Amino acid sequence: MTELVQQIFNGLSLGSIYALIALGYTMIYGILRFINFAHGDVFMIGAFAGYYLGILFSFSSGSITSTLPLAVLIMIGAMAVCGLLGFTIEKLAYKPLRKSPKLTILITAIGVSLFLEYSGQLVFGADPKSFPSLLENKR
């Protein structure tokens, strides 16, 4: 029975991630009238921000497992990084092209996406990383 409950939680969390990404694409297209291909790459940067904040806080707290307030602080930090990155992308790449043809904005969106992907690969590396355990396992 516990495996079933775990799989339900796994499905809900993965479905929530898909829903957030789809909602983000829908909101951006509905408001700005272009598809921001860098949307998923901003999620990637947020995941790495959470990863490195988790490692930083687990070393500073003295153990690999931490408390719920620390996990919430890590999530808020990752959200702040994503917000700052989104704000920077908007100001530097998209706002100057607001009155340009749609094709120009589309090409810029693809360029920003590729820039974030390859910068992430250069900075974070291409090897898989295991996210640190932020909450204790109560088994």
DSSP file with accessible surface (Angstrom, degrees, kcal/mol):
  #  RESIDUE AA STRUCTURE BP1 BP2  ACC     N-H-->O    O-->H-N    N-H-->O    O-->H-N    TCO  KAPPA ALPHA  PHI   PSI    X-CA   Y-CA   Z-CA
    1    1 A M     >        0   0  165      0, 0.0     4,-2.0     0, 0.0     5,-0.2   0.000 360.0 360.0 360.0 -35.1    0.0    0.0    0.0
    2    2 A T  H  >  +     0   0   98      1,-0.2     4,-2.4     2,-0.2     5,-0.1   0.837 360.0  54.9 -68.1 -30.9    2.9    2.4    0.7
    3    3 A E  H  > S+     0   0  136      2,-0.2     4,-2.5     1,-0.2    -1,-0.2   0.884 107.1  51.2 -67.0 -36.6    4.2    2.0   -2.8
    4    4 A L  H  > S+     0   0   99      2,-0.2     4,-2.2     1,-0.2    -2,-0.2   0.937 110.9  46.9 -64.2 -45.7    0.9    3.0   -4.2
    5    5 A V  H  X S+     0   0   62     -4,-2.0     4,-2.4     2,-0.2    -2,-0.2   0.920 112.2  51.1 -62.7 -41.4    0.8    6.1   -2.1
    6    6 A Q  H  X S+     0   0   84     -4,-2.4     4,-2.6     1,-0.2    -2,-0.2   0.917 110.1  49.1 -62.7 -41.8    4.3    6.9   -3.1
    7    7 A Q  H  X S+     0   0  121     -4,-2.5     4,-2.6     2,-0.2    -1,-0.2   0.863 108.9  53.2 -67.8 -34.0    3.5    6.5   -6.8
    8    8 A I  H  X S+     0   0   91     -4,-2.2     4,-2.6     2,-0.2    -2,-0.2   0.937 111.3  45.7 -64.3 -45.0    0.4    8.7   -6.4
    9    9 A F  H  X S+     0   0  125     -4,-2.4     4,-2.5     2,-0.2    -2,-0.2   0.898 112.1  51.9 -64.3 -39.5    2.6   11.4   -4.8
   10   10 A N  H  X S+     0   0   64     -4,-2.6     4,-2.5     2,-0.2     5,-0.2   0.934 111.8  46.6 -61.3 -45.0    5.2   11.0   -7.6
   11   11 A G  H  X S+     0   0   44     -4,-2.6     4,-2.7     1,-0.2     5,-0.2   0.903 112.6  49.7 -64.7 -40.9    2.6   11.4  -10.2
   12   12 A L  H  X S+     0   0  105     -4,-2.6     4,-2.1     2,-0.2    -1,-0.2   0.911 112.5  47.0 -65.0 -40.5    1.1   14.4   -8.6
   13   13 A S  H  X S+     0   0   64     -4,-2.5     4,-1.9     2,-0.2    -2,-0.2   0.933 115.2  45.1 -69.7 -42.0    4.5   16.1   -8.2
   14   14 A L  H  X S+     0   0   85     -4,-2.5     4,-2.3    -5,-0.2    -2,-0.2   0.930 114.0  49.8 -66.8 -41.1    5.5   15.4  -11.8
   15   15 A G  H  X S+     0   0   34     -4,-2.7     4,-2.5    -5,-0.2    -1,-0.2   0.870 108.1  54.4 -63.5 -35.4    2.0   16.5  -13.1
   16   16 A S  H  X S+     0   0   66     -4,-2.1     4,-2.5     2,-0.2    -1,-0.2   0.895 107.2  50.2 -65.8 -38.9    2.3   19.7  -11.0
   17   17 A I  H  X S+     0   0   83     -4,-1.9     4,-2.3     2,-0.2     5,-0.2   0.944 111.7  48.0 -63.8 -45.2    5.6   20.5  -12.7
   18   18 A Y  H  X S+     0   0  149     -4,-2.3     4,-2.6     1,-0.2    -2,-0.2   0.912 112.1  50.3 -60.1 -41.9    4.1   19.9  -16.1
   19   19 A A  H  X S+     0   0   60     -4,-2.5     4,-2.8     2,-0.2    -1,-0.2   0.901 109.2  51.0 -65.7 -39.8    1.1   22.1  -15.2
   20   20 A L  H  X S+     0   0  100     -4,-2.5     4,-2.4     2,-0.2    -1,-0.2   0.918 112.1  46.5 -63.2 -43.2    3.4   24.9  -14.0
   21   21 A I  H  X S+     0   0   43     -4,-2.3     4,-2.5     2,-0.2    -2,-0.2   0.942 114.7  46.9 -66.0 -43.6    5.4   24.9  -17.2
   22   22 A A  H  X S+     0   0   53     -4,-2.6     4,-2.5     1,-0.2    -2,-0.2   0.914 112.2  50.4 -65.0 -40.4    2.2   24.8  -19.3
   23   23 A L  H  X S+     0   0   98     -4,-2.8     4,-2.8     2,-0.2     5,-0.2   0.908 109.9  51.3 -63.4 -40.2    0.7   27.6  -17.3
   24   24 A G  H  X S+     0   0   12     -4,-2.4     4,-2.6    -5,-0.2     5,-0.2   0.935 110.7  47.3 -62.8 -45.9    3.8   29.6  -17.7
   25   25 A Y  H  X S+     0   0   76     -4,-2.5     4,-2.5     1,-0.2     5,-0.2   0.924 113.7  48.9 -60.3 -43.0    3.8   29.2  -21.5
   26   26 A T  H  X S+     0   0   97     -4,-2.5     4,-2.6    -5,-0.2    -2,-0.2   0.922 112.6  46.7 -65.0 -43.8    0.1   30.0  -21.6
   27   27 A M  H  X S+     0   0  105     -4,-2.8     4,-2.2     2,-0.2     5,-0.3   0.920 113.2  48.4 -65.7 -43.4    0.4   33.2  -19.5
   28   28 A I  H  X>S+     0   0   33     -4,-2.6     4,-2.6    -5,-0.2     5,-0.6   0.940 115.2  44.3 -63.8 -44.1    3.5   34.4  -21.4
   29   29 A Y  H  X5S+     0   0  119     -4,-2.5     4,-1.4    -5,-0.2    -2,-0.2   0.914 113.5  51.4 -67.2 -39.2    1.8   33.8  -24.8
   30   30 A G  H  <5S+     0   0   41     -4,-2.6    -1,-0.2    -5,-0.2    -2,-0.2   0.863 121.8  30.7 -65.8 -34.5   -1.5   35.4  -23.6
   31   31 A I  H  <5S+     0   0  127     -4,-2.2    -2,-0.2    -5,-0.2    -3,-0.2   0.916 133.6  25.6 -91.1 -50.0    0.1   38.5  -22.3
   32   32 A L  H  <5S-     0   0   52     -4,-2.6    -3,-0.2    -5,-0.3    -2,-0.2   0.582  92.9-131.8 -94.8 -14.1    3.1   39.1  -24.5
   33   33 A R  S  <<S+     0   0  139     -4,-1.4     2,-0.3    -5,-0.6    -4,-0.2   0.831  73.6  89.7  64.9  33.0    1.9   37.3  -27.7
   34   34 A F  S    S-     0   0   12     -6,-0.5     2,-0.6    71,-0.1    -2,-0.2  -0.982  79.5-110.2-149.7 156.9    5.1   35.3  -28.2
   35   35 A I        -     0   0   76     -2,-0.3     2,-1.1    -3,-0.1    74,-0.1  -0.783  24.3-147.0 -90.4 122.0    6.4   31.9  -27.1
   36   36 A N    >   -     0   0   19     -2,-0.6     3,-1.6     1,-0.2     4,-0.3  -0.767  14.1-174.9 -89.9  98.4    9.2   32.2  -24.6
   37   37 A F  T 3  S+     0   0   76     -2,-1.1     3,-0.4     1,-0.3     4,-0.4   0.682  79.5  66.9 -68.3 -16.2   11.4   29.2  -25.4
   38   38 A A  T 3> S+     0   0    0      1,-0.2     4,-2.1     2,-0.1    -1,-0.3   0.489  73.1  94.8 -82.3  -0.5   13.6   30.1  -22.4
   39   39 A H  H <> S+     0   0   27     -3,-1.6     4,-1.5     1,-0.2    -1,-0.2   0.930  86.9  43.8 -59.2 -47.1   10.8   29.3  -20.0
   40   40 A G  H  > S+     0   0   26     -3,-0.4     4,-1.7    -4,-0.3    -1,-0.2   0.843 110.7  56.2 -67.3 -31.0   12.0   25.7  -19.4
   41   41 A D  H  > S+     0   0   17     -4,-0.4     4,-2.2     2,-0.2    -1,-0.2   0.836 102.5  54.8 -72.1 -30.3   15.6   26.9  -19.1
   42   42 A V  H  X S+     0   0   19     -4,-2.1     4,-2.3     2,-0.2    -1,-0.2   0.902 106.3  52.7 -66.8 -37.2   14.6   29.3  -16.4
   43   43 A F  H  X S+     0   0   75     -4,-1.5     4,-2.3     2,-0.2    -2,-0.2   0.896 107.2  53.0 -60.4 -40.6   13.2   26.3  -14.5
   44   44 A M  H  X S+     0   0   50     -4,-1.7     4,-2.4     2,-0.2    -2,-0.2   0.936 108.5  48.2 -61.2 -45.8   16.5   24.5  -15.0
   45   45 A I  H  X S+     0   0   30     -4,-2.2     4,-2.5     1,-0.2    -1,-0.2   0.904 110.8  52.3 -62.9 -38.7   18.4   27.5  -13.5
   46   46 A G  H  X S+     0   0    7     -4,-2.3     4,-2.5     2,-0.2    -1,-0.2   0.893 107.9  51.3 -63.3 -39.1   15.9   27.4  -10.6
   47   47 A A  H  X S+     0   0   58     -4,-2.3     4,-2.3     2,-0.2    -2,-0.2   0.921 112.0  46.2 -65.0 -42.3   16.5   23.7  -10.0
   48   48 A F  H  X S+     0   0   46     -4,-2.4     4,-2.8     2,-0.2     5,-0.3   0.869 109.9  54.2 -69.0 -33.8   20.3   24.3   -9.9
   49   49 A A  H  X S+     0   0   17     -4,-2.5     4,-2.6    -5,-0.2     5,-0.2   0.939 111.1  45.8 -62.6 -44.4   19.8   27.2   -7.6
   50   50 A G  H  X S+     0   0    5     -4,-2.5     4,-2.4     2,-0.2    -2,-0.2   0.894 111.7  53.1 -63.4 -38.4   17.9   24.9   -5.3
   51   51 A Y  H  X S+     0   0   38     -4,-2.3     4,-2.1     2,-0.2    -2,-0.2   0.959 114.0  39.9 -61.2 -51.2   20.5   22.2   -5.6
   52   52 A Y  H  X S+     0   0   95     -4,-2.8     4,-2.6     1,-0.2    -2,-0.2   0.861 115.0  51.8 -73.0 -32.6   23.4   24.5   -4.7
   53   53 A L  H  X S+     0   0   42     -4,-2.6     4,-3.0    -5,-0.3     5,-0.3   0.894 109.2  52.3 -66.6 -37.7   21.4   26.3   -1.9
   54   54 A G  H  X S+     0   0    0     -4,-2.4     4,-2.0    -5,-0.2    -2,-0.2   0.916 111.7  45.2 -62.5 -42.4   20.6   22.8   -0.5
   55   55 A I  H  X S+     0   0   44     -4,-2.1     4,-2.0     2,-0.2     5,-0.2   0.935 114.2  49.6 -66.0 -43.8   24.2   21.9   -0.5
   56   56 A L  H  X S+     0   0  104     -4,-2.6     4,-2.0     1,-0.2    -2,-0.2   0.943 115.2  42.2 -61.0 -47.6   25.2   25.2    1.0
   57   57 A F  H  X S+     0   0   47     -4,-3.0     4,-1.9     1,-0.2     6,-0.2   0.817 110.9  55.7 -73.7 -28.7   22.6   25.1    3.8
   58   58 A S  H  X>S+     0   0    3     -4,-2.0     4,-0.6    -5,-0.3     5,-0.6   0.888 111.2  45.0 -71.2 -33.7   23.2   21.4    4.6
   59   59 A F  H  <5S+     0   0  158     -4,-2.0     3,-0.4     1,-0.2    -2,-0.2   0.892 114.2  48.5 -73.8 -35.8   26.9   22.1    5.1
   60   60 A S  H  <5S+     0   0   86     -4,-2.0    -2,-0.2     1,-0.2    -1,-0.2   0.814 111.2  49.9 -74.9 -27.3   26.2   25.2    7.2
   61   61 A S  H  <5S-     0   0   59     -4,-1.9    -1,-0.2     2,-0.2    -2,-0.2   0.605 111.2-121.3 -85.1 -12.4   23.7   23.4    9.4
   62   62 A G  T  <5S+     0   0   69     -4,-0.6     2,-0.3    -3,-0.4    -3,-0.1   0.346  81.9  67.7  94.7  -9.1   26.1   20.5   10.0
   63   63 A S  S   <S-     0   0   56     -5,-0.6    -2,-0.2    -6,-0.2    -1,-0.2  -0.970  77.2-126.0-141.5 160.1   23.9   17.7    8.6
   64   64 A I  S    S+     0   0   95     -2,-0.3     2,-0.4    -3,-0.1    -5,-0.1   0.771  97.2  65.4 -77.1 -25.6   22.6   16.6    5.2
   65   65 A T        +     0   0   45     -7,-0.1     2,-0.2    -4,-0.0    69,-0.2  -0.808  69.5 178.7 -97.4 139.4   19.0   16.5    6.5
   66   66 A S        -     0   0    8     68,-0.9    70,-0.4    -2,-0.4     2,-0.1  -0.711  28.0 -87.1-129.2-176.7   17.5   19.8    7.5
   67   67 A T     >  -     0   0   87     -2,-0.2     4,-1.9    68,-0.1     3,-0.2  -0.374  39.9-102.5 -91.1 169.8   14.2   21.0    8.8
   68   68 A L  H  > S+     0   0  112      1,-0.2     4,-2.5     2,-0.2     5,-0.2   0.899 118.5  55.7 -61.1 -42.7   11.1   22.2    7.0
   69   69 A P  H  > S+     0   0   95      0, 0.0     4,-2.2     0, 0.0    -1,-0.2   0.893 107.7  50.4 -60.7 -33.6   11.8   25.9    7.4
   70   70 A L  H  > S+     0   0   33     -3,-0.2     4,-2.2     2,-0.2    -2,-0.2   0.908 109.5  50.2 -69.4 -38.4   15.2   25.4    5.9
   71   71 A A  H  X S+     0   0   11     -4,-1.9     4,-2.2     2,-0.2    -1,-0.2   0.903 110.9  49.7 -65.0 -38.8   13.7   23.6    2.9
   72   72 A V  H  X S+     0   0   62     -4,-2.5     4,-2.6     2,-0.2    -2,-0.2   0.912 109.0  52.3 -66.3 -39.2   11.2   26.4    2.5
   73   73 A L  H  X S+     0   0   87     -4,-2.2     4,-2.4    -5,-0.2    -2,-0.2   0.902 108.6  50.7 -62.9 -39.3   14.0   29.0    2.6
   74   74 A I  H  X S+     0   0    3     -4,-2.2     4,-2.4     2,-0.2    -1,-0.2   0.918 110.4  49.3 -65.0 -42.1   15.8   27.0   -0.2
   75   75 A M  H  X S+     0   0  112     -4,-2.2     4,-2.5     2,-0.2    -2,-0.2   0.914 110.6  49.8 -64.4 -41.2   12.7   27.1   -2.3
   76   76 A I  H  X S+     0   0   93     -4,-2.6     4,-2.4     2,-0.2    -1,-0.2   0.909 110.2  51.3 -64.0 -39.7   12.2   30.8   -1.8
   77   77 A G  H  X S+     0   0   23     -4,-2.4     4,-2.2     2,-0.2    -2,-0.2   0.922 110.2  48.4 -62.9 -42.3   15.8   31.3   -2.7
   78   78 A A  H  X S+     0   0   14     -4,-2.4     4,-2.3     1,-0.2    -2,-0.2   0.904 111.4  50.3 -65.3 -39.2   15.4   29.3   -5.9
   79   79 A M  H  X S+     0   0  118     -4,-2.5     4,-2.6     1,-0.2    -1,-0.2   0.892 108.9  52.2 -65.2 -38.1   12.2   31.3   -6.8
   80   80 A A  H  X S+     0   0   62     -4,-2.4     4,-2.6     2,-0.2     5,-0.2   0.907 108.9  50.2 -64.8 -40.2   14.1   34.6   -6.2
   81   81 A V  H  X S+     0   0   58     -4,-2.2     4,-2.5     2,-0.2    -2,-0.2   0.933 112.2  47.4 -62.3 -44.2   16.8   33.4   -8.6
   82   82 A C  H  X S+     0   0   32     -4,-2.3     4,-2.7     2,-0.2    -2,-0.2   0.909 112.4  49.6 -63.7 -42.0   14.2   32.5  -11.2
   83   83 A G  H  X S+     0   0   46     -4,-2.6     4,-2.5     2,-0.2    -2,-0.2   0.922 112.2  47.2 -63.1 -43.6   12.4   35.8  -10.8
   84   84 A L  H  X S+     0   0  117     -4,-2.6     4,-2.4     2,-0.2    -2,-0.2   0.912 113.3  48.6 -65.5 -40.2   15.6   37.8  -11.1
   85   85 A L  H  X S+     0   0   36     -4,-2.5     4,-2.7    -5,-0.2     5,-0.2   0.927 111.9  48.9 -65.8 -43.5   16.7   35.9  -14.2
   86   86 A G  H  X S+     0   0   32     -4,-2.7     4,-2.4     2,-0.2    -2,-0.2   0.909 111.6  49.5 -62.3 -41.9   13.2   36.4  -15.8
   87   87 A F  H  X S+     0   0  126     -4,-2.5     4,-2.4     2,-0.2    -1,-0.2   0.923 112.1  48.3 -62.3 -43.4   13.3   40.1  -15.0
   88   88 A T  H  X S+     0   0   55     -4,-2.4     4,-2.7     2,-0.2     5,-0.4   0.919 111.1  49.6 -65.1 -43.7   16.8   40.4  -16.5
   89   89 A I  H  X>S+     0   0   18     -4,-2.7     4,-2.6     1,-0.2     5,-1.4   0.925 111.8  49.7 -61.3 -43.2   15.8   38.4  -19.7
   90   90 A E  I  <>S+     0   0   46     -4,-2.4     5,-3.0    -5,-0.2     4,-0.3   0.939 115.2  42.3 -61.5 -46.5   12.8   40.7  -20.1
   91   91 A K  I  <5S+     0   0   88     -4,-2.4    -2,-0.2     3,-0.2    -1,-0.2   0.883 124.2  34.1 -71.2 -38.8   14.8   43.9  -19.7
   92   92 A L  I  <5S+     0   0  135     -4,-2.7    -2,-0.2    -5,-0.2    -3,-0.2   0.855 132.2  18.8 -87.2 -35.9   17.8   42.9  -21.8
   93   93 A A  I  <5S+     0   0   20     -4,-2.6     4,-0.2    -5,-0.4    -3,-0.2   0.849 127.5  30.2-106.8 -42.7   16.3   40.7  -24.6
   94   94 A Y  I > <S+     0   0    6     -5,-1.4     3,-0.9    -4,-0.3    -3,-0.2   0.869 107.6  59.5 -95.2 -39.5   12.6   41.2  -25.0
   95   95 A K  G > <S+     0   0  112     -5,-3.0     3,-1.6    -6,-0.3     4,-0.2   0.904 102.4  53.9 -62.2 -41.3   11.7   44.7  -24.1
   96   96 A P  G 3  S+     0   0   91      0, 0.0     3,-0.3     0, 0.0    -1,-0.2   0.770 111.8  47.7 -63.5 -19.2   13.9   46.4  -26.7
   97   97 A L  G X  S+     0   0   37     -3,-0.9     3,-1.7    -4,-0.2    -2,-0.2   0.212  74.9 115.6-103.3  15.0   12.2   44.2  -29.3
   98   98 A R  T <  S+     0   0   91     -3,-1.6    -1,-0.2     1,-0.3    -3,-0.1   0.850  84.2  36.6 -57.3 -37.3    8.6   44.9  -28.2
   99   99 A K  T 3  S+     0   0  201     -3,-0.3    -1,-0.3    -4,-0.2    -2,-0.1   0.306  97.9 106.3-100.2  10.6    7.6   46.7  -31.5
  100  100 A S  S <  S-     0   0   41     -3,-1.7     5,-0.1     1,-0.2    -3,-0.1  -0.368  84.3 -78.2 -81.7 166.8    9.7   44.5  -33.8
  101  101 A P    >>  -     0   0   89      0, 0.0     4,-1.5     0, 0.0     3,-0.5  -0.246  42.7-112.9 -61.8 154.3    8.3   41.8  -36.1
  102  102 A K  H 3> S+     0   0  125      1,-0.2     4,-2.5     2,-0.2     5,-0.2   0.830 114.9  60.1 -60.1 -33.8    7.2   38.6  -34.4
  103  103 A L  H 3> S+     0   0  115      1,-0.2     4,-2.6     2,-0.2    -1,-0.2   0.895 102.2  52.8 -64.3 -37.4    9.9   36.6  -36.2
  104  104 A T  H <> S+     0   0   55     -3,-0.5     4,-2.2     1,-0.2    -1,-0.2   0.928 111.3  45.9 -62.5 -43.6   12.6   38.8  -34.6
  105  105 A I  H  X S+     0   0    6     -4,-1.5     4,-2.5     2,-0.2    -2,-0.2   0.898 111.7  52.5 -67.7 -38.1   11.2   38.1  -31.1
  106  106 A L  H  X S+     0   0   63     -4,-2.5     4,-2.2     2,-0.2    -2,-0.2   0.932 110.3  47.0 -63.0 -44.5   10.9   34.4  -31.9
  107  107 A I  H  X S+     0   0  106     -4,-2.6     4,-2.5     1,-0.2    -1,-0.2   0.905 112.0  51.1 -65.3 -38.8   14.5   34.2  -33.0
  108  108 A T  H  X S+     0   0   37     -4,-2.2     4,-2.8    -5,-0.2     5,-0.2   0.911 108.1  52.3 -64.1 -40.5   15.6   36.1  -29.9
  109  109 A A  H  X S+     0   0    0     -4,-2.5     4,-2.1     2,-0.2    -2,-0.2   0.910 110.7  47.2 -63.2 -40.8   13.6   33.7  -27.7
  110  110 A I  H  X S+     0   0   74     -4,-2.2     4,-2.6     2,-0.2     5,-0.2   0.918 112.3  50.9 -65.8 -40.1   15.4   30.7  -29.3
  111  111 A G  H  X S+     0   0   38     -4,-2.5     4,-2.6     2,-0.2    -2,-0.2   0.910 109.7  48.7 -63.9 -42.2   18.7   32.5  -28.8
  112  112 A V  H  X S+     0   0   22     -4,-2.8     4,-2.6     2,-0.2    -1,-0.2   0.918 111.5  51.3 -64.3 -40.0   18.1   33.2  -25.1
  113  113 A S  H  X S+     0   0   12     -4,-2.1     4,-2.5    -5,-0.2    -2,-0.2   0.942 112.2  44.7 -61.8 -48.5   17.0   29.5  -24.6
  114  114 A L  H  X S+     0   0   73     -4,-2.6     4,-2.7     1,-0.2     5,-0.3   0.894 111.5  54.2 -64.0 -38.4   20.2   28.2  -26.3
  115  115 A F  H  X S+     0   0  140     -4,-2.6     4,-2.3    -5,-0.2     5,-0.2   0.936 111.5  44.5 -60.8 -45.4   22.3   30.7  -24.3
  116  116 A L  H  X S+     0   0   12     -4,-2.6     4,-2.4     2,-0.2    -2,-0.2   0.904 114.0  50.3 -67.2 -40.0   20.9   29.5  -21.0
  117  117 A E  H  X S+     0   0   76     -4,-2.5     4,-2.1    -5,-0.2    -2,-0.2   0.953 116.2  39.3 -62.7 -50.7   21.2   25.8  -22.0
  118  118 A Y  H  X S+     0   0  141     -4,-2.7     4,-2.2     2,-0.2    -2,-0.2   0.855 115.4  52.1 -73.6 -31.7   24.8   26.0  -23.0
  119  119 A S  H  X S+     0   0   37     -4,-2.3     4,-3.0    -5,-0.3     5,-0.3   0.912 110.4  49.8 -66.1 -41.0   25.8   28.4  -20.2
  120  120 A G  H  X>S+     0   0    3     -4,-2.4     4,-2.8    -5,-0.2     5,-0.5   0.904 110.9  49.0 -63.0 -39.9   24.2   26.0  -17.7
  121  121 A Q  H  X5S+     0   0  102     -4,-2.1     4,-1.2     3,-0.2    -1,-0.2   0.900 114.2  46.2 -67.0 -36.7   26.1   23.1  -19.3
  122  122 A L  H  <5S+     0   0  153     -4,-2.2    -2,-0.2     2,-0.2    -1,-0.2   0.931 121.8  35.2 -70.3 -43.9   29.3   25.1  -19.1
  123  123 A V  H  <5S+     0   0  105     -4,-3.0    -2,-0.2    -5,-0.2    -3,-0.2   0.930 130.4  28.9 -78.2 -47.0   28.8   26.3  -15.5
  124  124 A F  H  <5S-     0   0   39     -4,-2.8    -3,-0.2    -5,-0.3     3,-0.2   0.626 105.3-126.4 -93.1 -16.3   27.1   23.2  -13.9
  125  125 A G     << -     0   0   30     -4,-1.2    -1,-0.2    -5,-0.5    -3,-0.1  -0.076  18.4 -94.6  88.7 167.2   28.6   20.5  -16.1
  126  126 A A  S    S+     0   0   80     -4,-0.1    -1,-0.1     2,-0.1    -5,-0.1   0.440  87.0 105.4-101.4  -0.7   26.9   17.8  -18.1
  127  127 A D  S    S-     0   0  103     -3,-0.2     2,-0.0    -6,-0.1     0, 0.0  -0.531  79.4-102.5 -82.1 146.7   27.0   15.0  -15.4
  128  128 A P        -     0   0  130      0, 0.0     2,-0.4     0, 0.0    -1,-0.1  -0.366  36.1-152.7 -66.9 145.8   23.8   14.1  -13.5
  129  129 A K        -     0   0   61     -2,-0.0     2,-0.6     0, 0.0   -78,-0.0  -0.945   9.6-133.4-122.4 143.2   23.5   15.4  -10.0
  130  130 A S        -     0   0  104     -2,-0.4     3,-0.1   -79,-0.0     0, 0.0  -0.849  26.9-123.7 -96.7 123.1   21.6   14.0   -7.1
  131  131 A F        -     0   0  102     -2,-0.6   -80,-0.1     1,-0.1   -79,-0.0  -0.407  32.8-109.2 -66.0 136.3   19.5   16.5   -5.2
  132  132 A P        -     0   0   17      0, 0.0     2,-0.6     0, 0.0    -1,-0.1  -0.318  32.7-103.7 -67.1 150.8   20.4   16.7   -1.5
  133  133 A S        +     0   0   60      1,-0.2   -67,-0.2    -3,-0.1     4,-0.0  -0.641  40.6 177.3 -75.1 114.8   17.9   15.3    1.0
  134  134 A L        +     0   0   27     -2,-0.6   -68,-0.9   -69,-0.2     2,-0.3   0.701  63.6  45.0 -94.4 -22.3   16.3   18.4    2.5
  135  135 A L  S    S-     0   0   85    -70,-0.2   -68,-0.1   -64,-0.1     2,-0.1  -0.923  90.6-104.4-123.1 149.4   13.8   16.6    4.7
  136  136 A E        -     0   0  115    -70,-0.4     2,-0.7    -2,-0.3    -2,-0.1  -0.415  29.0-123.5 -71.0 144.3   14.2   13.6    7.0
  137  137 A N        -     0   0  126     -2,-0.1     2,-0.8     1,-0.1    -1,-0.1  -0.802  19.5-157.0 -87.9 118.3   12.9   10.3    5.9
  138  138 A K              0   0  178     -2,-0.7    -1,-0.1     0, 0.0    -2,-0.0  -0.271 360.0 360.0 -94.9  49.1   10.5    9.1    8.6
  139  139 A R              0   0  234     -2,-0.8    -2,-0.1     0, 0.0     0, 0.0  -0.589 360.0 360.0 -92.9 360.0   10.6    5.3    7.9
